[in-house]
Amino acid sequence: MTATETESPRARPAFRAQAPVVTAVALGGGAGAAARYAASLWWPAPAHGFPWAILWVNVTGCAVIGVFMVIITEVRTAHPLLRPFFGTGVLGGFTTFSTYAVDVHNLLDGGKAGTGLVYLAVTPLAALAAVWTAATATRRVLIGRQP
């Protein structure tokens, strides 16, 4: 028996159908990660200091996703690859909750428990507030809806 005889007839077409989506996410993720890295070079955090750049990257990225999702789901129809490229790829690569977790750990390990705990609480709260505020404002401006 050959490999092609044992493969499911649906396996290859499903992979081929998903290849453009995977490519879009990968390209967008690279662009988003490069932008985040540039932000961390532009505004580096001092050793055991408050990681302002990463906080603002996460908050900004969440605000942009709020605007973006309202536009592509409620205002107009987008190309099928725009959401995977920009929403998952660019903004997923730009925002970085893994770096946030490492920053919290480093602050706690570095004897800055108070700063680490503040950062631990502020980041998700600010990120959620940013996405909600941006989505609400976008609806009001572009759609004229009142919540």
Summary of the structure (lengths in Angstrom):
residues: 147
radius of gyration: 19.7
end to end distance: 61.5
largest distance: 63.5
contacts: 422
relative contact order: 0.15
helix: 80%
strand: 0%
